[in-house]
Amino acid sequence: MKQVRYIVLAFTLTIIFMLSACAPTTPETVVVVVTATGEASTQVPTAESVPVLAPVALGGPGSAESMKWIDGSVLVYIPAGEFAMGDNIYGAKHSVNLSGYWIQQTKVTNRMYEQCVRAGVCTAPTQELGGPVFSNPEFASHPVVGVNWEQAQSYCSWIQGSLPTEAQWERASVSGTAYPWGNANPSCELLNFANCFGRTTKVTTYENGTSPFGLFDMAGNVFEWAFDWYDANYYGQSPVENPTGPEIGQYRVIRGSSFESAPEQISSTIRRFNEPLDSGRDIGFRCAVANPQPFAPYCQLRAGVPVNTQVSTNTCALPEGVVLNQYCQQGDGYAVVQISFESVWDERGTRIQCEEKVEGGLRTLTCRGPRGIESTNEVVVCNPACTSQVDVSGLSPVCDSGYTFDASSRSCVYSPIAAQPSTGGCPIGYITKENNGQQFCVASIGLDGFCPIGLYFDDAAGMCAPPNGQSNTPFGINNPTLAQQTFAGCAAGYAYNENFQCCQPNPGSVLLGCPAGTIFNENINACVPVLQETVGGEGCITVRVNTLKCSTIEDTVCAPIDTESRCVAQTTCKWNESANVCEPK
């Protein structure tokens, strides 16, 4: 039955490309953030008195089934089942049986979290030294950091969920292997760790490092808050069925690893902890949703594009990058790097900070290393003429099923249709469903391969359906009475419009942003993928920059710790296997 969705997608792609080729040039947008004080459309749908689709038998979501969710994330279904948790090193190995649940495919991004802040539900994160700037659009698809446990839990509650329990997190991370991707040794092609980039990366970067259920960044990038209180001995007394951790404690559990974690600290079974009110530049989160209920559709969404995956490339001349000098100043180690004019550069590592200047006909970087240690880090210097971005020229915006593109607002507007097909059949984005001897239009998968937000493709029924099993929920269908009976209202910060049967943002709230890994392109008024996030690749060189040890700092945090398990539980420490000591990262 899974072939059904691919046949539908292929047909939709063909029609969209034919229409896109004939479409006129789209006017340049001037609207990026929309706050709704009026109506989402100029014409109220006319209520119908027609037969209603009777409930359809559903097969339910399958393992790793995916579904777009109300915050712009994708939820992945983890089926009920038993698994072996722990490894007898960081916790006693034991059997756990979990009920089925949904979990976010990626960590929560800055863009997702901003929507919650603008809705008045979440508080802004703390700007952590060395962390991405929350308000900078360049980091919109990076994981949000600088949030404590309570802030993370508040966000998850906003989207009908909770932080995942330790058991839910570990079940989604591995399946009998050392790492999410298998048993291959960690590398910079599989995850962001060991200062491969030296900072966070966008949450969809590492496709080759996903877990067996298709989750990104279950190792690397940033640590993740879990729901449980921390108890080093809890695994020995954990219940078998759906454990949620100790009833009370001092610390909350942190799982995963970060962009600074050493190779020996990547195992998915390692348990860490932190004060619930603490935050850090390398601590983020994702949410689990046990029983998602379908909210009413948003009145407006961002458009997407049918992407031409051909990547433009150029033959690039390599820039210059050479270390000129090293010196100590006021206890810090510095290095000076000469780089080409017109080149772009980026530090690879939070352990080095560079400032640029032009003097005496030279363009240089003055880079300061970490205090108290000798350190070697990298600076990447690139010729900006090189590019590896997706070509979207000549393409027109396309909308999810149930929406039409509105040129005046530069957005997709919710446009419910008649329940039964017209003479020409159901429109694009819908399929025809036979029910009790009659034909009905039901929402189908869109150009992105997904059903509309809050629906998954049910293989048994051959249609998009909500995970709560209420198959006659009228998504994209004009039926105000049934809509009020079946939709679970709107998320906080949004208000239900009875006339248009959708959720409008309250003043101050915003439109749902572009999905993770995409950015809004004002030339075509749509979200487009970003393949290359940072400088690197063709036309780039890597300069190794060594800074000297110019002072001595006493370690009062890591040095007193004498066991590996306690050492790696501290997010600021790492275990030196050869010396058998705990050291600062």
Secondary structure, DSSP 8 states (H G I E B T S, - for coil): -HHHHHHHHHHHHHHHHHHHHH---------SS---SS-SSSS-------------------TT-EEE-TTS-EEEEE-SEEEEE--SSSS--EEEEE--EEEESS--BHHHHHHHHHTTSS------TTS--TT-GGGTTSB--S--HHHHHHHHHHTT-B---HHHHHHHH-SSSSBTTBSS---TTT---TTSSSS---TTS-GGG--TT--S-SSSSSEEEEEEE--TTGGGT--SBS----S--SSEEEES--TT--GGG--TT--EEE-TT---TTEE---EESS------BSEE--B---EEEE---------EEEEEEEEETTEEEEEEEE-TT-EEEEE-TT-EEEEEEETTEEEEEEE--TTS-EEEEEEEE-TT----EE-TT---B--TTEEEETTTTEEEE--B-SS-BTTBS-TTEEEEEETTEEEEEE---TTS--STT-EEETTTTEEE-TTS-TT--TTB--HHHHHHHS----TTEEEETTTTEEEE-TT-------TTEEEETTTTEEEE-S--SS-STTEEEEEEEE--------SSSTT--SHHHHHHSTTEEEETTTTEEEE-
